[in-house]
Amino acid sequence: MRYVIIGAGAVGGTIGVRLAQADRDVTLVARGAHLDAIRERGLTLRQPDGDVTARLAAIDGPDDRLLPADTVLVLTVKSQDTEAALATWVDAPVAGGGTAGERLPLVTAQNGVANERAALRLFADVHPVCVWLPATHLDPGVVVANGHPHPGMLHIGRYPRGADDTDRAIAADLTAAGFVAPVREDVLSWKYGKLLSNLGNGLQALLGEDIPDALVERVRGEGVAALAAARIPHTSPAQERAERGDLVQQRPVGGADRSGGSTWQSLARGTGSTEVDHLNGEIALLGRLHGVPTPANVAVQRAVRLASREKIAAGAFPLAELEKMIA
């Protein structure tokens, strides 16, 4: 199979370079200075055991050429960019007739749980991935991946349920590329479990590493209550720890630990948008649908949007102001 990685940032860049190292056919989709850097000097993946630079085909979207019928589209943009990416690729023509939306598998290797439903409106064949992959993208042409001894764990299955031969073939390629890639018929329960973990992303983006434990517990507790009211199953921290074990640990790269998670990176890069409305915002949505108060998650949403809009540095939001917003 040939892979088109739509969003060659932290997650997409790591997956793309590792697949290419395993002799899979990979095309990266990027934009701006990052695309220019990849075209000029390749994509450098910095890892605990050394750096590698891959010279890969890099584009900014579909062109006039037909997509081969064995193409897999891997969506790795942040959730706020999903709809634009889907609209860009859904009508891309495929060799032998038809469009990408009609004929090609779409893999959603993203945080959050709203991407798959959005994708299924346009793509007939959607494959969610629960992403445990500690990586950072701050500079054009460079991705830092701290996972060791494996770069990440990527559970894959079908949407809305089940698993098939496509999942198994993709998982085999990811395994060859060094990832741990379990095929799960209940992959959404893993994604909802990851969502609960990701509720802390906004707190880290706002406050850095000095986050009161009580605040972390309150944000997660609201999430657990909202999922329970909605009767949505999810994995537990104990299940996740048992699954991950020592397979994906975080190690320094170049003597430095990982700077911060995905939302932290958006603030640090000053992108002007974050995925908070698809993480904490998902809990706010479920809370409103099912009568569960979620003031802490709503406040995190609001504060991250404010920090993004006002260009407040990652980790520099006043704790007292956030607590006031919650109250």
Rosetta silent file (secondary structure, phi, psi, omega in degrees, C-alpha in Angstrom):
SEQUENCE: MRYVIIGAGAVGGTIGVRLAQADRDVTLVARGAHLDAIRERGLTLRQPDGDVTARLAAIDGPDDRLLPADTVLVLTVKSQDTEAALATWVDAPVAGGGTAGERLPLVTAQNGVANERAALRLFADVHPVCVWLPATHLDPGVVVANGHPHPGMLHIGRYPRGADDTDRAIAADLTAAGFVAPVREDVLSWKYGKLLSNLGNGLQALLGEDIPDALVERVRGEGVAALAAARIPHTSPAQERAERGDLVQQRPVGGADRSGGSTWQSLARGTGSTEVDHLNGEIALLGRLHGVPTPANVAVQRAVRLASREKIAAGAFPLAELEKMIA
SCORE:     score description
SCORE:     0.000 S_00000001
   1 L     0.000  151.779  175.882    0.000    0.000    0.000 S_00000001
   2 E  -104.735  141.325 -175.548    0.996    3.600   -0.571 S_00000001
   3 E  -114.734  129.816  170.658    0.555    6.105    2.226 S_00000001
   4 E  -111.262  113.717 -176.685   -0.380    9.767    1.938 S_00000001
   5 E   -93.606  106.819 -175.167    0.185   11.436    5.323 S_00000001
   6 E   -90.761   91.318 -176.421   -2.140   14.451    5.511 S_00000001
   7 L   115.843   84.758 -173.102   -0.398   16.628    8.083 S_00000001
   8 L   -89.597   46.373  177.569    3.337   16.000    8.438 S_00000001
   9 L   -87.706 -140.906 -173.908    3.639   17.432   11.952 S_00000001
  10 H   -60.493  -54.675 -178.648    4.593   15.632   15.150 S_00000001
  11 H   -73.663  -51.859 -177.296    2.438   12.520   14.678 S_00000001
  12 H   -63.279  -39.096  179.023    2.281   12.487   10.886 S_00000001
  13 H   -65.324  -41.297  178.675    5.970   13.216   10.460 S_00000001
  14 H   -63.950  -47.631  179.577    6.968   10.408   12.815 S_00000001
  15 H   -61.802  -44.829 -176.804    4.659    7.902   11.123 S_00000001
  16 H   -62.765  -47.945 -178.837    5.731    9.001    7.649 S_00000001
  17 H   -65.951  -42.238 -179.329    9.471    8.811    8.213 S_00000001
  18 H   -65.192  -40.235  176.116    9.263    5.487   10.041 S_00000001
  19 H   -62.663  -41.646  179.351    7.119    3.949    7.281 S_00000001
  20 H   -63.589  -38.127  176.962    9.578    5.190    4.673 S_00000001
  21 H   -62.524  -27.357  178.155   12.448    3.640    6.637 S_00000001
  22 L   -90.148   16.972  175.591   10.532    0.352    6.398 S_00000001
  23 L    68.102   26.621  171.794   10.497    0.752    2.577 S_00000001
  24 L   -90.370  151.906 -179.917    6.849    1.771    2.316 S_00000001
  25 E   -79.145  118.166 -173.528    5.792    4.300   -0.302 S_00000001
  26 E  -130.429  133.549  169.641    5.096    7.582    1.532 S_00000001
  27 E  -121.635  132.886  179.757    3.990   11.038    0.437 S_00000001
  28 E   -99.492  140.941  173.992    3.817   13.853    2.976 S_00000001
  29 E  -112.730  122.293 -178.250    1.251   16.649    2.905 S_00000001
  30 L  -145.783 -175.606 -178.718    2.378   19.863    4.571 S_00000001
  31 L  -150.854  164.335  173.164    2.179   23.612    4.097 S_00000001
  32 H    59.653 -142.759 -176.200    4.125   26.842    4.440 S_00000001
  33 H   -63.604  -31.148  179.004    7.673   26.886    5.752 S_00000001
  34 H   -65.764  -44.355  176.929    7.436   23.245    6.851 S_00000001
  35 H   -61.838  -45.046 -179.787    6.625   22.128    3.303 S_00000001
  36 H   -59.427  -43.246 -178.911    9.434   24.279    1.898 S_00000001
  37 H   -64.965  -42.164  179.688   11.925   22.788    4.362 S_00000001
  38 H   -62.790  -41.891  179.696   10.887   19.200    3.578 S_00000001
  39 H   -66.663  -36.733 -175.404   11.253   19.838   -0.153 S_00000001
  40 H   -79.198  -42.476 -172.592   14.617   21.535    0.237 S_00000001
  41 H  -135.866    7.984  179.263   16.379   19.293    2.735 S_00000001
  42 L    87.732  174.468  177.762   14.036   16.467    3.724 S_00000001
  43 E  -102.348  119.907  179.218   12.228   15.782    6.990 S_00000001
  44 E   -92.856  124.695  175.945   14.529   15.197    9.953 S_00000001
  45 E  -107.150  114.293  179.317   13.225   12.877   12.647 S_00000001
  46 E   -95.486  126.626 -173.860   15.138   13.275   15.901 S_00000001
  47 E  -132.821  163.930 -179.697   14.891   10.209   18.175 S_00000001
  48 L   -57.156  -30.778 -178.170   16.499    8.970   21.410 S_00000001
  49 L  -100.986   17.972  175.166   18.807    6.673   19.438 S_00000001
  50 E   127.748  167.830 -178.112   19.792    9.218   16.797 S_00000001
  51 E   -98.543  150.731  172.338   18.546   11.415   13.965 S_00000001
  52 E  -140.213  141.142  176.422   17.460   10.402   10.489 S_00000001
  53 E  -115.859  123.952 -177.891   16.576   12.607    7.529 S_00000001
  54 E  -108.730  129.734  174.255   14.152   11.239    4.945 S_00000001
  55 L   -93.319  101.243 -174.217   13.845   12.656    1.452 S_00000001
  56 L  -121.386  154.734  172.313   10.170   12.085    0.702 S_00000001
  57 E   -59.442  135.936 -177.578    7.681   13.353   -1.839 S_00000001
  58 E  -137.333  129.858 -177.124    5.970   16.393   -0.318 S_00000001
  59 E  -135.140  168.954  177.120    2.854   18.178   -1.581 S_00000001
  60 L  -107.600    2.467  178.772    0.340   20.714   -0.304 S_00000001
  61 L   164.054 -177.655  178.903   -2.760   18.866   -1.543 S_00000001
  62 L   -62.109  147.766  175.144   -4.149   16.760   -4.393 S_00000001
  63 L  -120.214 -159.970 -175.278   -2.866   17.565   -7.866 S_00000001
  64 L   -76.908  -12.658 -177.609   -3.908   16.553  -11.362 S_00000001
  65 L   -78.031  144.960  176.188   -2.522   13.034  -11.038 S_00000001
  66 L   -70.710  139.357  173.953   -4.830   10.122  -10.231 S_00000001
  67 E   -74.971  131.145  175.612   -4.346    8.559   -6.814 S_00000001
  68 L   -57.305  147.997 -175.863   -3.307    4.893   -7.116 S_00000001
  69 L   -68.294  -15.275  178.388   -6.074    2.513   -6.053 S_00000001
  70 L   -97.447   20.616 -179.996   -3.859    1.055   -3.302 S_00000001
  71 E   -78.364  139.481  170.060   -3.457    4.427   -1.549 S_00000001
  72 E  -113.610  124.227  175.757   -4.211    4.817    2.159 S_00000001
  73 E   -90.781  126.301 -179.049   -4.947    8.354    3.328 S_00000001
  74 E  -114.588  109.993 -176.673   -3.697    8.965    6.877 S_00000001
  75 E   -89.290  115.313 -177.667   -5.243   12.030    8.488 S_00000001
  76 L  -127.433   12.226  173.795   -2.956   13.456   11.168 S_00000001
  77 L   -68.844  160.756  174.583   -3.951   17.124   11.248 S_00000001
  78 L   -69.139  157.817 -168.952   -5.296   18.495   14.512 S_00000001
  79 H   -59.521  -31.805 -179.421   -9.047   18.173   14.936 S_00000001
  80 H   -68.605  -14.208  179.388   -9.821   21.825   14.215 S_00000001
  81 H  -103.795    4.154 -174.620   -8.356   21.308   10.721 S_00000001
  82 H   -63.088  -50.424 -174.346  -10.204   18.076    9.957 S_00000001
  83 H   -59.995  -41.009  178.858  -13.149   19.453    7.992 S_00000001
  84 H   -64.852  -40.958  179.589  -10.926   21.476    5.662 S_00000001
  85 H   -66.237  -41.803  178.111   -8.668   18.473    5.045 S_00000001
  86 H   -61.133  -44.704 -179.572  -11.617   16.172    4.350 S_00000001
  87 H   -63.809  -32.952 -179.945  -13.100   18.650    1.889 S_00000001
  88 H   -68.592  -36.493 -170.332   -9.735   18.960    0.134 S_00000001
  89 H  -103.429  -17.369 -170.039   -9.266   15.219   -0.412 S_00000001
  90 L   -60.857  -37.440 -175.988  -12.744   13.681   -0.693 S_00000001
  91 L   -99.093   11.090  176.196  -13.184   14.279   -4.438 S_00000001
  92 L   -61.320  129.013 -176.494   -9.605   13.522   -5.485 S_00000001
  93 E   -72.986  147.214 -177.519   -9.871   11.123   -8.462 S_00000001
  94 E  -115.460  141.692  177.940   -8.608    7.562   -8.151 S_00000001
  95 L   -56.200  132.785 -178.360   -7.082    5.434  -10.897 S_00000001
  96 L    93.311   -3.884  177.489   -9.736    3.148  -12.358 S_00000001
  97 L   109.264  156.822  179.259  -12.568    5.539  -11.553 S_00000001
  98 L    85.933 -179.372 -176.259  -14.275    7.002   -8.551 S_00000001
  99 E  -120.185  169.420  178.027  -13.022    9.331   -5.858 S_00000001
 100 H   -58.953  -41.485 -179.768  -11.009    9.072   -2.671 S_00000001
 101 H   -63.200  -31.354 -178.851  -14.162    9.367   -0.604 S_00000001
 102 H   -84.213  -32.913 -165.243  -15.749    6.476   -2.449 S_00000001
 103 H  -120.470  -22.452 -171.304  -12.798    4.120   -2.770 S_00000001
 104 L  -103.302  144.151  173.135   -9.883    4.764   -0.435 S_00000001
 105 L   -70.142  139.220  175.951   -9.461    3.939    3.248 S_00000001
 106 E  -115.854  120.318  179.625   -9.082    6.989    5.487 S_00000001
 107 E  -100.206  126.432 -179.106   -7.133    6.496    8.715 S_00000001
 108 E  -105.298   89.962  179.794   -7.817    9.066   11.454 S_00000001
 109 E   -95.799   75.558 -170.883   -4.679    9.140   13.618 S_00000001
 110 L  -142.174  156.125  169.316   -5.811   12.083   15.725 S_00000001
 111 L   -72.602  160.049  179.753   -6.726   13.102   19.249 S_00000001
 112 L    88.110  173.741 -175.480  -10.412   13.519   20.036 S_00000001
 113 L  -129.168    7.175 -178.311  -13.440   11.486   19.007 S_00000001
 114 L   -94.023  -15.087 -174.369  -15.302   13.792   16.618 S_00000001
 115 H   -66.068  -37.844 -175.169  -13.088   13.288   13.568 S_00000001
 116 H   -66.475  -42.136  178.840  -14.451    9.881   12.647 S_00000001
 117 H   -63.966  -41.552  176.813  -18.079   11.000   12.497 S_00000001
 118 H   -62.794  -40.807 -179.149  -17.083   13.987   10.374 S_00000001
 119 H   -66.036  -39.360 -175.886  -15.056   11.722    8.097 S_00000001
 120 H   -67.456  -19.281  173.670  -17.869    9.192    7.644 S_00000001
 121 L   -64.604  -26.435 -172.975  -20.069   11.911    6.165 S_00000001
 122 L  -118.976  -30.984 -176.591  -17.644   12.032    3.217 S_00000001
 123 L  -113.106  134.354 -176.332  -15.548    8.840    3.243 S_00000001
 124 L   -78.780  -20.347 -170.284  -17.080    5.363    3.080 S_00000001
 125 L  -130.128   95.128 -172.436  -14.141    3.566    4.707 S_00000001
 126 E  -114.998  135.201 -175.481  -12.916    5.120    7.975 S_00000001
 127 E  -129.164  101.822  179.279  -10.352    3.599   10.336 S_00000001
 128 E   -70.663  149.098  173.389   -9.816    5.287   13.739 S_00000001
 129 E  -128.766  130.469  170.768   -6.447    5.148   15.464 S_00000001
 130 E   -87.745  116.695 -170.284   -5.840    5.712   19.167 S_00000001
 131 E   -99.680  114.580  164.774   -2.534    7.590   19.182 S_00000001
 132 E  -114.662   95.580 -173.336    0.022    7.170   21.949 S_00000001
 133 L  -150.768   94.519 -177.373    3.004    8.815   20.305 S_00000001
 134 L   -74.990  104.876 -177.626    5.061   11.380   22.252 S_00000001
 135 E  -146.958  162.039 -175.642    6.432   13.732   19.601 S_00000001
 136 E  -138.618  138.167  172.498    6.944   17.448   19.035 S_00000001
 137 L  -131.433  109.008  178.012    6.967   19.690   15.979 S_00000001
 138 L  -120.332  -32.260 -174.869    8.097   23.276   16.530 S_00000001
 139 L  -113.061  142.958  179.198   10.610   23.989   13.751 S_00000001
 140 L   -56.147  133.415  175.216   10.188   23.653    9.953 S_00000001
 141 L    79.825    5.452 -175.716   11.561   20.391    8.619 S_00000001
 142 E  -135.285  134.288  171.042   12.108   18.830   12.056 S_00000001
 143 E  -128.144  135.894  177.889   10.075   16.448   14.229 S_00000001
 144 E  -109.648  122.426 -178.481   11.278   15.201   17.629 S_00000001
 145 E  -117.237  114.567 -173.876    9.990   11.762   18.693 S_00000001
 146 L   -93.059   -3.071 -176.578   10.717   10.785   22.311 S_00000001
 147 E   -67.434  138.808 -179.652    9.128    7.321   22.316 S_00000001
 148 E  -159.214  140.349    2.400   11.416    4.404   23.240 S_00000001
 149 E   -77.051  -13.399  173.896   11.965    1.507   22.643 S_00000001
 150 L  -107.808  144.901 -178.530    9.026    1.929   20.256 S_00000001
 151 L   -68.784  -21.339  179.818    8.134    5.369   18.883 S_00000001
 152 L  -178.663  167.600  174.380    4.458    4.899   19.661 S_00000001
 153 E  -118.627  126.831 -172.401    1.461    2.636   20.134 S_00000001
 154 E  -129.100   93.944  175.009   -1.275    2.928   17.519 S_00000001
 155 E   -73.222  137.123 -178.338   -4.498    0.952   18.097 S_00000001
 156 E  -134.599  147.545  176.348   -6.484    0.651   14.869 S_00000001
 157 L  -164.295 -169.247  178.734   -9.956   -0.586   13.904 S_00000001
 158 L   -94.194  158.498  171.016  -13.022    0.264   11.825 S_00000001
 159 L  -115.270  131.282   10.258  -15.545    3.022   12.394 S_00000001
 160 L   -87.761   -9.566 -178.353  -18.098    2.746   13.881 S_00000001
 161 L  -161.390  165.143  174.003  -17.087   -0.728   15.034 S_00000001
 162 L    88.540 -173.553  177.978  -15.188   -3.870   14.135 S_00000001
 163 L  -154.285  156.376 -176.303  -11.934   -4.524   12.302 S_00000001
 164 L  -145.472 -172.725 -177.272  -11.051   -5.885    8.867 S_00000001
 165 H   -64.754  -31.183  176.594   -8.224   -6.925    6.549 S_00000001
 166 H   -62.643  -43.993  176.208   -7.351   -3.304    5.820 S_00000001
 167 H   -58.320  -44.298 -177.704   -6.734   -2.726    9.526 S_00000001
 168 H   -67.353  -36.435  178.330   -4.555   -5.796    9.688 S_00000001
 169 H   -68.403  -43.116  177.943   -2.536   -4.787    6.622 S_00000001
 170 H   -64.471  -42.890  179.139   -1.967   -1.258    7.933 S_00000001
 171 H   -60.723  -37.734  178.545   -1.058   -2.630   11.362 S_00000001
 172 H   -64.318  -40.470  178.003    1.488   -4.951    9.740 S_00000001
 173 H   -67.550  -41.018  178.300    3.135   -2.004    7.987 S_00000001
 174 H   -64.652  -37.768  177.170    3.156    0.049   11.191 S_00000001
 175 H   -64.094  -42.751  177.201    4.690   -2.897   13.043 S_00000001
 176 H   -61.787  -27.783  179.690    7.385   -3.173   10.377 S_00000001
 177 L   -85.702    2.770  174.523    8.041    0.532   10.942 S_00000001
 178 L   101.379   -2.622  179.523    8.713   -0.074   14.639 S_00000001
 179 L   -83.816  159.961  166.034    5.345    0.849   16.149 S_00000001
 180 E   -92.663  121.023 -170.405    3.193   -1.266   18.433 S_00000001
 181 L  -133.809   76.471  177.815   -0.023   -1.563   16.417 S_00000001
 182 L   -70.626  141.347  172.798   -2.804   -3.652   17.983 S_00000001
 183 E   -94.007  125.867 -174.760   -5.945   -4.221   15.905 S_00000001
 184 L  -128.918  129.473  173.672   -9.028   -3.631   18.060 S_00000001
 185 L   -73.902  -18.669  178.761  -12.693   -4.141   17.313 S_00000001
 186 L  -110.361   40.087 -173.172  -13.416   -1.746   20.189 S_00000001
 187 H   -58.274  -29.110 -179.222  -10.923    0.930   19.110 S_00000001
 188 H   -66.206  -32.099  177.849  -13.337    3.730   20.060 S_00000001
 189 H   -64.695  -32.733  175.853  -13.229    2.713   23.713 S_00000001
 190 H   -70.872  -36.884  179.207   -9.461    3.253   23.554 S_00000001
 191 H   -69.245  -36.359  176.988   -9.973    6.618   21.898 S_00000001
 192 H   -69.684  -35.870  173.879  -12.418    7.710   24.598 S_00000001
 193 H   -62.460  -42.123  177.411   -9.927    6.600   27.250 S_00000001
 194 H   -65.225  -35.787  177.235   -7.259    8.666   25.513 S_00000001
 195 H   -56.448  -44.303  179.408   -9.687   11.604   25.392 S_00000001
 196 H   -60.333  -39.175  176.331   -9.831   11.582   29.189 S_00000001
 197 H   -65.562  -39.369 -176.825   -6.030   11.725   29.299 S_00000001
 198 H   -71.526  -10.605  177.423   -5.994   14.533   26.744 S_00000001
 199 H   -63.392  -21.302  176.338   -8.216   16.713   28.944 S_00000001
 200 H   -80.858  -10.716 -178.898   -4.995   17.701   30.701 S_00000001
 201 H   -58.737  -43.213 -179.257   -3.450   19.012   27.459 S_00000001
 202 H   -65.562  -38.609  177.604   -5.163   22.357   27.848 S_00000001
 203 H   -62.226  -43.234  178.497   -4.041   22.662   31.469 S_00000001
 204 H   -64.272  -41.301  179.127   -0.440   22.018   30.467 S_00000001
 205 H   -61.833  -35.693 -178.602   -0.681   24.543   27.640 S_00000001
 206 H   -79.463  -45.068 -166.286   -1.973   27.145   30.077 S_00000001
 207 H  -112.084   -6.382 -175.123    0.074   26.434   33.200 S_00000001
 208 L    76.192 -142.370 -176.657    3.130   24.466   32.089 S_00000001
 209 L   -88.792  -13.081 -175.209    4.253   21.648   34.367 S_00000001
 210 L   -93.449   75.689 -176.880    3.101   23.251   37.638 S_00000001
 211 L  -110.778  124.885  177.546   -0.539   22.097   37.628 S_00000001
 212 L   -58.869  134.706 -179.451   -2.377   21.499   40.917 S_00000001
 213 H   -57.617  -38.004 -178.122   -3.362   17.846   41.265 S_00000001
 214 H   -62.650  -33.625  179.434   -6.860   18.842   42.354 S_00000001
 215 H   -72.005  -41.918  176.222   -7.388   20.704   39.101 S_00000001
 216 H   -59.353  -45.660 -178.372   -6.223   17.744   37.009 S_00000001
 217 H   -66.095  -35.650 -179.189   -8.565   15.454   38.952 S_00000001
 218 H   -68.776  -43.639 -179.988  -11.508   17.835   38.583 S_00000001
 219 H   -62.705  -45.597  179.283  -11.140   18.139   34.814 S_00000001
 220 H   -67.482  -40.714 -179.427  -10.842   14.374   34.407 S_00000001
 221 H   -59.414  -40.682  175.172  -13.649   13.712   36.890 S_00000001
 222 H   -61.433  -39.213  179.105  -16.033   15.838   34.859 S_00000001
 223 H   -64.197  -44.979  178.510  -15.022   13.850   31.789 S_00000001
 224 H   -60.772  -42.704 -179.460  -15.650   10.497   33.473 S_00000001
 225 H   -65.363  -39.677  179.830  -19.061   11.704   34.687 S_00000001
 226 H   -66.526  -42.322  178.574  -20.043   12.962   31.224 S_00000001
 227 H   -65.875  -38.044  178.356  -19.061    9.681   29.546 S_00000001
 228 H   -63.618  -44.417  179.834  -20.960    7.711   32.193 S_00000001
 229 H   -63.658  -33.839  179.169  -24.100    9.790   31.654 S_00000001
 230 L   -84.161   -3.374 -178.705  -23.790    9.262   27.908 S_00000001
 231 L    57.820   44.051  179.311  -23.188    5.516   28.456 S_00000001
 232 L  -102.888  118.229  179.767  -19.994    5.642   26.435 S_00000001
 233 L   -73.318  149.886  178.112  -17.489    2.883   27.315 S_00000001
 234 L  -153.239  156.253  177.312  -13.835    3.750   27.703 S_00000001
 235 L   -72.376  157.938  178.961  -10.620    2.147   28.827 S_00000001
 236 L   -99.295  161.197  174.725   -9.291    2.786   32.315 S_00000001
 237 H   -56.402  -36.177  179.153   -5.854    4.111   33.252 S_00000001
 238 H   -64.715  -44.086  176.192   -5.007    0.669   34.618 S_00000001
 239 H   -59.342  -44.131 -177.024   -5.889   -0.990   31.297 S_00000001
 240 H   -65.736  -41.555  177.804   -3.844    1.572   29.402 S_00000001
 241 H   -63.520  -41.224  179.800   -0.807    1.153   31.666 S_00000001
 242 H   -65.394  -38.438 -179.552   -1.006   -2.622   31.307 S_00000001
 243 H   -68.508  -44.022 -175.334   -1.274   -2.344   27.522 S_00000001
 244 H   -78.474  -39.822  179.916    1.564    0.131   27.150 S_00000001
 245 L    49.813 -130.658  176.868    3.839   -1.351   29.821 S_00000001
 246 L   -99.269   13.167 -173.794    7.448   -0.514   28.984 S_00000001
 247 L   -72.733  -34.559  179.582    6.785   -0.544   25.237 S_00000001
 248 E  -131.468   96.574  174.477    6.500    3.223   24.822 S_00000001
 249 E  -109.283  161.304  177.834    8.465    5.263   27.321 S_00000001
 250 E   -98.487  124.761  178.224    9.630    8.849   26.953 S_00000001
 251 L  -120.301  152.055  176.563   13.374    9.364   26.655 S_00000001
 252 L   -63.036  150.459  173.223   15.355   12.590   26.163 S_00000001
 253 E  -122.009  122.011 -176.444   16.405   13.548   22.648 S_00000001
 254 L    61.921   30.328  179.152   19.611   15.515   22.388 S_00000001
 255 L    82.410    0.694 -176.517   19.684   15.738   26.166 S_00000001
 256 E  -117.989  138.280  173.160   16.260   17.390   26.364 S_00000001
 257 L   -73.905  168.083  177.468   12.936   16.000   27.556 S_00000001
 258 L   -62.310  136.114 -174.913    9.764   16.516   25.533 S_00000001
 259 L   -70.161  -47.349 -176.839    8.699   20.157   25.721 S_00000001
 260 L  -179.675  169.122 -177.499    4.932   19.696   25.863 S_00000001
 261 L   -75.350 -171.282 -171.619    1.851   18.062   24.405 S_00000001
 262 H   -63.990  -40.177  179.872   -0.074   18.913   21.269 S_00000001
 263 H   -70.984  -39.835  174.265   -2.034   21.862   22.686 S_00000001
 264 H   -55.897  -44.013 -178.737    1.114   23.285   24.297 S_00000001
 265 H   -62.983  -38.728  179.033    2.827   23.072   20.916 S_00000001
 266 H   -62.299  -41.715  177.354    0.022   25.023   19.216 S_00000001
 267 H   -69.032  -41.221 -178.381    0.431   27.870   21.716 S_00000001
 268 H   -63.275  -35.812  179.935    4.221   27.711   21.537 S_00000001
 269 H   -85.169  -10.668 -179.591    4.139   27.977   17.736 S_00000001
 270 L    64.281   41.539 -175.715    1.494   30.701   17.773 S_00000001
 271 L   -71.132  -19.970 -179.600   -0.658   28.885   15.223 S_00000001
 272 L    90.407   -3.732  176.913   -3.780   30.845   16.177 S_00000001
 273 L  -152.405  156.961  176.992   -5.890   27.752   16.864 S_00000001
 274 L  -139.925  173.823 -179.788   -5.831   24.674   19.095 S_00000001
 275 L   -92.989   11.267 -173.271   -7.731   21.406   19.454 S_00000001
 276 H   -58.661  -34.656 -178.663   -9.147   22.325   22.879 S_00000001
 277 H   -71.918  -11.330  175.718  -12.723   22.607   21.564 S_00000001
 278 H  -104.875   -1.400  176.416  -12.477   18.972   20.414 S_00000001
 279 H  -110.730  -83.727  174.892  -10.988   17.735   23.708 S_00000001
 280 H   -59.585  -31.931  178.283  -12.374   19.632   26.697 S_00000001
 281 H   -66.156  -28.807  175.795  -15.106   20.826   24.330 S_00000001
 282 H   -65.261  -39.240  178.016  -16.222   17.236   23.744 S_00000001
 283 H   -69.815  -39.180  175.712  -16.840   16.896   27.481 S_00000001
 284 H   -60.068  -42.330  178.959  -18.680   20.223   27.531 S_00000001
 285 H   -61.762  -50.815 -179.049  -20.883   18.960   24.684 S_00000001
 286 H   -63.339  -38.040  178.087  -21.660   15.648   26.377 S_00000001
 287 H   -61.202  -42.971 -179.984  -22.315   17.429   29.654 S_00000001
 288 H   -69.167  -34.711  179.156  -24.841   19.738   28.035 S_00000001
 289 H   -69.812  -31.134 -170.327  -26.518   16.855   26.224 S_00000001
 290 H  -120.059   13.785  173.682  -26.855   14.741   29.371 S_00000001
 291 L    71.474   32.802  179.371  -27.243   17.268   32.175 S_00000001
 292 L  -111.068  120.001  178.543  -23.755   16.954   33.678 S_00000001
 293 L   -65.405  136.435  179.418  -22.057   20.182   34.829 S_00000001
 294 L  -135.744   53.185 -174.082  -18.558   20.609   33.358 S_00000001
 295 H   -63.122  -33.524 -179.003  -17.400   24.066   34.514 S_00000001
 296 H   -68.499  -42.932  179.105  -13.701   23.190   34.706 S_00000001
 297 H   -67.190  -38.638  177.017  -13.579   21.866   31.141 S_00000001
 298 H   -63.542  -40.639  179.063  -15.551   24.849   29.852 S_00000001
 299 H   -65.741  -39.400  177.081  -13.138   27.203   31.613 S_00000001
 300 H   -62.175  -44.326  175.505  -10.124   25.415   30.105 S_00000001
 301 H   -53.057  -54.024 -175.313  -11.682   25.805   26.658 S_00000001
 302 H   -61.799  -42.894 -177.862  -12.273   29.486   27.183 S_00000001
 303 H   -67.113  -40.184  179.033   -8.836   30.128   28.686 S_00000001
 304 H   -67.202  -40.119  176.341   -6.974   28.316   25.889 S_00000001
 305 H   -61.341  -41.069  178.202   -8.921   30.226   23.254 S_00000001
 306 H   -63.189  -45.450 -179.867   -8.036   33.447   25.067 S_00000001
 307 H   -61.848  -40.328  178.663   -4.361   32.488   25.284 S_00000001
 308 H   -66.068  -44.627 -177.848   -4.304   31.639   21.590 S_00000001
 309 H   -66.815  -40.820 -175.734   -6.073   34.839   20.585 S_00000001
 310 L   -91.611    4.400  179.432   -3.990   37.110   22.841 S_00000001
 311 L    58.040   39.268  174.287   -0.686   35.335   22.043 S_00000001
 312 L   -74.935  132.171 -174.924   -0.097   34.440   25.697 S_00000001
 313 L   -61.615  148.289  176.693    2.992   32.252   25.879 S_00000001
 314 L   -56.749  130.381  178.586    2.573   28.536   26.511 S_00000001
 315 L    83.182    3.316 -173.394    2.584   27.885   30.258 S_00000001
 316 L  -108.506   10.228 -179.977    2.173   31.577   31.166 S_00000001
 317 L   -77.140  134.445 -177.561   -1.573   31.792   31.907 S_00000001
 318 L   -67.059  128.117  178.608   -2.217   32.924   35.505 S_00000001
 319 H   -59.454  -41.085 -178.564   -3.556   30.104   37.682 S_00000001
 320 H   -61.209  -36.550  179.123   -5.640   32.548   39.708 S_00000001
 321 H   -68.384  -40.812  177.901   -7.365   33.748   36.541 S_00000001
 322 H   -64.264  -43.409  179.129   -8.176   30.195   35.477 S_00000001
 323 H   -62.576  -36.639  177.306   -9.574   29.385   38.924 S_00000001
 324 H   -65.114  -39.335  179.041  -11.712   32.520   38.764 S_00000001
 325 H   -65.569  -36.530  178.505  -13.067   31.408   35.356 S_00000001
 326 H   -67.151  -43.221 -178.142  -13.976   28.003   36.792 S_00000001
 327 L   -67.984    0.000    0.000  -15.762   29.556   39.756 S_00000001
